[in-house]
């Protein structure tokens, strides 16, 4: 049995530019990492209304040398949606580096509200940092569509999670480099807290650090 927030797969349907997310997560969290309110929703987003995306870095407690990475897409109608790629865990299971190294997990693409994803990290005592990505909106739209297609594919044909080459950061990176001039690999894919500085200095990506609640 999977953890409560790992027990449903998001799947996406579309008609024209309007994409409908089924099993979109919008939980409220209490201190024990158990949902105070378990709310799976359905919502529709128009890809032509994307205006920017946020890169969210969540450093772990290990001297901040590694981190979890998420993306939030924002729309001109006020909507937003966050993607977190995670190793799918069983009930009462905690993340194990040895199991991750030997391909013991599958990837899970969790789409939900930013308040859900950030709220869970705050409960864990983590301190997410958000960076607004100032990128071409047409390319952001292509990235968003590509990630939605990848979500449907991964959840119908299970994809192995790999600690070093197919993790929360590299899975997003590999989709992004289809549309943006990124290298095949860079050390910041493992040491994600430095990813924003690499993007800004080496690839001239305009970033604006934002306060996140």
N, C-alpha and C positions, 0 to 999 in steps of 0.2 A: 504494500500500500504506500502511495506517495504522500509526502507532506501536503497539508491542506492547500498551500499555494503552488504546489507542483502537480496537482492531480487533474488539471484540465488543460487541454491544448487550445491555444488560440487558433482560430482559422478565419480566413478573410475572403469575402466575396466582393465582387465589384460590378458596377454598371457604369460604363463611361469613366469619368474622372472621380466617381464617388465609390469609396471603398468602405465596406462594412465589416467591423471587427466583432466577432463572436467570442465570448469568454474573455472580455476585456476586464482586467482586474482593478477593482477600486475598493480595497480593504481599509478598514481602520484598525490600528494595532494597539495592543496593550503591552505592558512591560515584559511579559513572558514570551514574546514573539508569537503569541497566539492571536489570531484576528479577533478584535473586539466586535467587528461586524464583517462578515464574509459576503462580499457583494460582487458578483460576476455580471457584467453589463454587456449591452450591444450598443455600438455607436458608429456613426458614419462620418467619414472625413473626405473632403474634396481636395485632391492633390494640387489643384490649381490655386488653392488658397494658402499654400505653405509660404511663410515669410522668413523664418529663420529656424535654426536648430541649436540646441545647447549640448555641449559635451560635458558630461558629469563624471567627475573622478571621485571615487570613494576610497581613500587610503585605509589600509588595514592597520592594525596596531603594531605590526612588526617593523618599527622604526620608519614607517611610511615609505618603504622601498617598493612595495607592491600595492596594487589597488584594483578595485572593481571599476568597470567603465560602463556607462549608459549613455543613451542619446534621447533627448526630448525634441520632438518636432512641434513647432508653433504655427498656428493658422490665423489668417486675418479675421475670422469670425470669432476669435477668442478661445477656440479649442486648443488643446494640447494633448500629446500622447507620448509616453515614455517606453523605450525598449530596453530590457535587461536580458542579456544572454547568460544563462546559468547552467551549471551542472545539475542535472535532475537528481534529487535526493529522495531516499525512502524515508518513511516515518521514523522519527527519533534518530535519524542518521545525521552526522556532521561531516563536513567536507574533509576528505582525507587526501593529502598530497600524494601518497604512494598509490592509491587507487586512481587518482587523476593522471599520474605518470604512465600507468599501464592501461589506459583507455577503459577504465571501469565505469565511466559515466556516459550518459547521452546529453546532448545539448537541448536546452529548453528555452524557447524564445517567449519571454513573458512581456506582453504589451499591457500597459495599465496607465493609470493616472500618475502624474509626478508626485502628488501628495502621498499616494500609496507607497511607491518605491522609496521616496526620501524618508517617509515616516518610519518604515521598517529599519532603515539604516540608522536613524536617530535612536530608535529603541535599542539597537545594538551598541550604542555609544560611539558610532562612527560619525565623521564630520565630512559630508559631501561638499565638493567645490564645483561650481558650475561656470562654464565658459561659453559665452555666446559666440557661435561660429558665423562669421560674416562671409558667406559663400554665395555663389550664383544660385538663384532660386530654381532655375530650370534643372541644374545639376542636383540640387537637394531633392527636387521632386523625383528625379530618376533614382536617386539613392533610396528614398522612401519606398517607391514601388518595388525596387529590387529586394529590399529587406522584407517587404510583405510577401513577395513571391518565395523568398527563402524560407520564411516562417511556415508557409503551407507545405513546402517540400520537405523540410526537416521533420515536421510533425507527422507526415505520412510515410516517410522513409527515414527512420531514426539515424541521426548523425552522431558519431562518437565525439565526445568532448576530449580535447587533448590539452594538457596543461601548458605545453610549450608552443604549440602551433595552431590550435583551434579553441582558444579560450574566449572569455568575455570581451577582450580587447581585439584580438586578431580576427575574430569572426566579423566584427564591425569594420575593421580595417580592410579586410579582403573584399568586402562589398564596396567600400568607399573608393578603393584604388581602381575600380572599373570606370570611375567617372572623374577622379581627381588624380593629379600626378604624384602619387605616393610610391615609394619603393616597395619591392616585394617583401622585405623584412627590415626591421630596425629594432635595436635593443630596447627601445621604449615600449615595444609590444609586451615585454616581460615586466619592465619597471615602469608601469603606467603613470605614476605620479609625475614623471618628467615629460609625458606625451604632449601636453599643451605647449611647453617651452620648445620642444622640437618642432612642432607644427608652425609655431610663430617665427622661430629664428631660421630654420632651414628651408621651410616651404612657404614662408611669407603669408601664412594663413592669418587673417585678422581675427584676434580673439579679444573678448572683453570679459574679464572676470566679474561674476555677478554674486551678489549676496543670495544665499539660499536659505530658506526658512525650514 
